Amino acid sequence: MPEIIAPSGLPARRSLAVSALRDYAAGATAGPNQNFRPRPRSADFDIRRAVANIVGRCRDQAKNNPSISGAIKRIVNNVVRFGIRPQFQFRSDGRIDIAANRAWEALFSRWARYADLTGKKSYWKMQRLGLAQVWPDGGFFLHRTWSKKSIPGVPDLRIEMLERDHLDRTVDGTLPNGNQARGGREFDDDGQVIAYHLFRNHPGDYQAGRSGLHSERIPASEIIDVWDQDWISQTMPVPWLAAVVIEAYNLAEFRDYSMIAAKLETAFGMFIKSNYPDLGHPGLGLQQVPGQAAASEWPTTWADMPDYIEPGRIQSIPFGTDIVFPSNTRPGPQYEPFVRESRRQQAVGLGMSYEAYAADYTAASYSSARSGSLEERLSYQGMQFFLDEEMNQKVAAWFIEAAWLAGLNPTPMPGFRFDPYPYLEAVTPQNPGWSWVDPYKDGQASELKIKNALSNHRREAAGQGIDFDENLDELIAIEQRLLELDQIRAERAKLQNPIQGAPSNGPTE
């Protein structure tokens, strides 16, 4: 029978074999991974089913796992530090109006002290708290409210921070008004959120059941929903700790069990070993002589052997026995490599270097630590971008609108009523930066970039979290004060030293 030739010119069997080799290995349905078959469902399907369990586990690790808790604090310190401050970019005659922008920034800084509705936190503290909340919860809400206690010269805008637990997830499906709801969020036909259904009180609070739980419909214009989207079909957040929480928990359990085993081994001081355990022979200790006082009251039989021997005591033991001291082998030689590898995996999921996450620089060279630090900063900058886009720019827009409504705008805002967007968008963030790893070399590189027109002074200053204009004004003010000091010193020198060439009243030769 003639062999069938495929269109490719190869025999059919060989063609099928070659085609099979070209399939994706990840799609193989046989072999050791044949049971690895997750279903391609929508992001919301998977999140809705597991989010409560994920959040509970992430919160537990954020509270009780020292490595995770410390990592979150370190991230917040690097990303937010003392606050991400706005830089207003209002213009006059097509040029940046520095004086006007300084006035706006001063007004914002004053308002930031009273930004929290409860009066407990400044806006800078709210930034820190919000970023820390994203890791175990996936996000948070900012609710725009207005203060009933006005402060002269300060806009009445106040912000209420809400955990995502306030969202009424039972509001789901088609609503009476025809809109679609997904887990407490109400959408229009374009897929934009138009309202949130939120509980006034936290449903998990110990007083929640006393007044009952009733959600309220709040327009989306009054809510800033801060969360990060990972999938196109995703409409609800996932905690940032989701990918590392199981690894962190398993390592914590391993360390606890290793600690218990080490404690048990340490608890045993010695063992009495005998080839005749059933024989109650008396010991070879000092024996009592008839007619004399007892030379010893120490027990010398198995039944009388003590469970504890205080330091300095001389104890006799039964005949034919040996003392065996246990060897403490916990934690074993594989403990440290295992812990290091687990923490390395967690550091990858957290966007940190292993050395920073584990506080372990014992095996790091200068070049590797420097490379890890620079790579880590890129991760921090990504988080700064997230906060700026999801939180800070929107809050700044609320502030500008509130200042205009209260008549507190430092500069005229013509046309704001009809087209506010040019004003609301005239804000850029001043993110915290980082000092140079190698000041001499990094300084030379910065100077070279400015010289070759690859950067400028403002960008290089912003890279270290410095406002170039403010720094320049401070330098000018310092130089002026130094000039005044030089003048004072010169005048003092004239008074203390006689002028050369002046007539003298003393004797002459």
QUICOR-V50987 format. One line per field, one symbol per residue. ss: DSSP state (a for helix, b for strand, c for the rest). burial: b if it has 9 or more other C-alpha atoms within 8 Angstrom, else e. A space follows every 50 residues. Layout:
ss=???
burial=???
//
This chain:
ss=ccccbcccccbaaaaaaaaaacccaaacccccccccccccccaaaaaaaa aaaaaaaaaaaaaacaaaaaaaaaaaaaacccccbbbbccbbccbbcaaa aaaaaaaaaaaacccbccccccaaaaaaaaaaaaaaacbbbbbbbbcccc bccbccbbbbbbcaaabcccccbbcccccbbbccbbbcccccbbbbbbbc cccccccaaaacccbbbbbaaabbbbbcccccccccccccccccaaaaaa aaaaaaaaaaaaaaaaacccbbbbccccccccbccccccccccccccccc cccccccccccccccccbccbbbbcccccccccaaaaaaaaaaaaaaaaa cccaaaaacccccccaaaaaaaaaaaaaaaaaaaaaaaaaaaaaaaaaaa aaaaacccccccccccccccaaaaccbbbbccccccccaaaaaaaaaaaa acccccaaaaaaaccccaaaaaaaaaaaaaaaaaaaaaaaaaaaaacccc ccccccccc
burial=eeeebbeeebbbeebeeeeeeeeeeeeeeeeeebeeeeeeeebbebbeee beebbebbbbbbeebeebbebbbebbbbbbbebbebbbbbeeeeeebeeb bbbbbebbebbbbbbbbeeebbbbbbbbebbbbbbbbbbbbbbbbebeee eeebbbbbbbbbebbbbbeebbeebeeebbbbbbbbbbeeeebbbbbbbb ebbeeeebeeeebebbebbbebbbbbbebeeeebeebbbbbbebbebbbe bbeeeeebbebbeebeeeeebeeeeeeeebeebbeeebeeeeeeeeeeeb beeebeeeeeeeeeebbbeebeeeebeeebbeeeeeeebeebbbbbbbbe ebbbbebeebeeeeeeeebbebbebbeebbbebbebbbbbbbbbebbbbb bbbbebebbeeeeeebeeebeebbebbbbbbbbeeeeeeeebbeebeebb eeeebbebebbbbbbbbbeebeeeeeeeeeeeeeeeeeeeeeebeeeeee eeeeeeeee
//
